[in-house]
Amino acid sequence: MAGAGKSSFIQRVAAYLHSQRTPPYVINLDPAVRDLPFRPNIDIRDTVNYKEVMKQYRLGPNGGIVTALNLFATRIDQVMKFIEKRQEDCGFVLIDTPGQIEVFTWSASGTIITEALASTFSTVIIYVMDTSRSTNPVTFMSNMLYACSILYKTKLPFIVAMNKTDIIDHSFAVEWMKDFESFQDTVNRETTFASNLTRSLSLVLEEFYSHLRVVGVSAVTGSGMDELFSHINDAAAEYESEYRPHYEQLLREQEETHSKERAEQLERLHSDLRNVAVDSRTLHTSDGNVSDAEPGPSGLILTRGIADPEDDSNSDTDTDDHQKTEESREEPAFHSYLEERKRRLQLRSNQ
């Protein structure tokens, strides 16, 4: 959620891990951020200039972020290599993404980056929610719909981190998720169309709440970090037991599909080559008889460079014949020239 304090949350989590003597590997994927409260190991701003992308492609802010992520996603294999080199020294990899849900979660580049990480490492999604701005039931329901869409889009272990508990405690939100009647009483105090829609949606999300990991944290004071990492460890164990086999099965199915497609393409190629070879040798006439056909492309290629005896016998470009013809024409002229030369020399000697 934009403005929920994601970058400050990343800084607090990184500080907590440093205090536990397990320094993390930090990656920033937000190209539009100006200042970061932490020093990332990999920064998208070092690879892509966000403002230049907007200027060259004539894009707005969100379009510039999406395009910058698309350009960065083409180098995700190099990022994976950097992470693999440091995985023995760093037990955790923290990735700060853009706040706009449509920019990362529902974009092609966000899907590529997420699937690349999830296919190799234990991956947990943390949705950072602004608790102070969710006291209104309509805003709270909007945040829950965001969280639900991210969960079902990524299909990965999921945690909701209710940030800014130093401003307001998150207990009211937990109560709304556990006690349907309490949430309905709060919604009934409003009579707007949005409240009626919220009332209907709360029934749909009841099952979503029952399997949701929720923790209240403060990026300012650092409260809730122990509980957060307890949920992270449980989610990582869930990934290894349930999600990794699923991803491995998907990779096997994709590889089998690609293999079948390559085999079909190769078979079509062989079939086309056989048809071309047959068509270049024979020609079926309208009465069903088979006659010699004019050589097709393959026939021309196969016969090119082979001498034809009939053409050789009648050829006027043969080297030997050409040379004899030229000599027969030049000999009388040369003798006449010699005779004329002798005559002139005799006249000069007599004088």
Secondary structure as GFF3:
##gff-version 3
##sequence-region A 1 351
A	DSSP	alpha_helix	6	19	.	.	.	ID=ss1
A	DSSP	beta_strand	25	28	.	.	.	ID=ss2
A	DSSP	beta_strand	42	43	.	.	.	ID=ss3
A	DSSP	three_ten_helix	44	46	.	.	.	ID=ss4
A	DSSP	alpha_helix	50	57	.	.	.	ID=ss5
A	DSSP	alpha_helix	61	73	.	.	.	ID=ss6
A	DSSP	alpha_helix	76	86	.	.	.	ID=ss7
A	DSSP	beta_strand	93	96	.	.	.	ID=ss8
A	DSSP	alpha_helix	101	104	.	.	.	ID=ss9
A	DSSP	alpha_helix	108	118	.	.	.	ID=ss10
A	DSSP	beta_strand	125	130	.	.	.	ID=ss11
A	DSSP	three_ten_helix	131	133	.	.	.	ID=ss12
A	DSSP	alpha_helix	137	154	.	.	.	ID=ss13
A	DSSP	beta_strand	158	163	.	.	.	ID=ss14
A	DSSP	alpha_helix	171	178	.	.	.	ID=ss15
A	DSSP	alpha_helix	180	187	.	.	.	ID=ss16
A	DSSP	alpha_helix	193	204	.	.	.	ID=ss17
A	DSSP	alpha_helix	206	210	.	.	.	ID=ss18
A	DSSP	beta_strand	213	216	.	.	.	ID=ss19
A	DSSP	alpha_helix	225	238	.	.	.	ID=ss20
A	DSSP	pi_helix	239	243	.	.	.	ID=ss21
A	DSSP	alpha_helix	244	281	.	.	.	ID=ss22
A	DSSP	beta_strand	282	284	.	.	.	ID=ss23
A	DSSP	beta_strand	290	292	.	.	.	ID=ss24
A	DSSP	alpha_helix	297	303	.	.	.	ID=ss25
A	DSSP	alpha_helix	309	313	.	.	.	ID=ss26
A	DSSP	alpha_helix	319	350	.	.	.	ID=ss27
###
